[in-house]
Amino acid sequence: MLIVDDVLASGGTACAMCQLVKQEQATIVGLAFMIDLTYLNGKKDLGSYPIKTLIEY
């Protein structure tokens, strides 16, 4: 499963979604975001999943 969200800020929403997907025993192949607010360092809590973003601020 590819998890797609609009903004990666602190990573809380994406982390919660990863936990929900794992509970359903699905495989997460990566995460995609339109915007990454890099100064909030949201990628640090998302483990080793491949992460793609279109715009970084």
C-alpha positions as CSV (number, residue, x, y, z in Angstrom):
1,M,0.0,0.0,0.0
2,L,1.2,3.5,-0.8
3,I,0.2,6.1,1.8
4,V,-0.4,9.5,0.2
5,D,-0.9,12.7,2.2
6,D,-0.9,16.4,1.3
7,V,1.6,17.8,3.9
8,L,4.4,16.2,5.9
9,A,4.9,18.3,9.0
10,S,5.7,16.6,12.3
11,G,4.8,13.2,10.8
12,G,2.0,12.4,13.3
13,T,-0.7,11.8,10.7
14,A,1.5,9.6,8.6
15,C,2.8,7.6,11.6
16,A,-0.8,7.0,12.7
17,M,-1.8,5.8,9.2
18,C,1.2,3.4,9.1
19,Q,0.0,1.9,12.4
20,L,-3.5,1.5,11.1
21,V,-2.3,-0.2,7.9
22,K,0.0,-2.5,9.9
23,Q,-3.0,-3.5,12.1
24,E,-4.8,-4.7,8.9
25,Q,-1.7,-6.7,8.0
26,A,-1.1,-4.8,4.8
27,T,2.3,-4.1,3.4
28,I,3.4,-0.4,3.2
29,V,5.6,0.1,0.1
30,G,6.1,3.8,0.7
31,L,4.8,7.3,1.6
32,A,4.1,10.2,-0.8
33,F,3.5,13.8,0.1
34,M,2.8,16.9,-1.9
35,I,4.7,19.2,0.5
36,D,7.4,18.5,3.1
37,L,8.0,21.1,5.8
38,T,11.6,20.0,6.3
39,Y,12.3,22.3,9.2
40,L,9.8,20.2,11.3
41,N,11.8,17.0,10.6
42,G,8.8,14.8,10.1
43,K,10.7,12.1,8.3
44,K,12.6,11.0,11.4
45,D,9.6,9.1,13.0
46,L,8.5,7.3,9.8
47,G,11.0,4.5,9.9
48,S,12.8,3.2,6.8
49,Y,9.9,3.5,4.4
50,P,10.7,5.1,1.0
51,I,9.4,8.7,1.1
52,K,8.8,10.9,-1.9
53,T,7.8,14.6,-1.9
54,L,7.1,17.0,-4.7
55,I,7.9,20.3,-2.9
56,E,10.2,20.9,0.1
57,Y,10.1,24.1,2.3
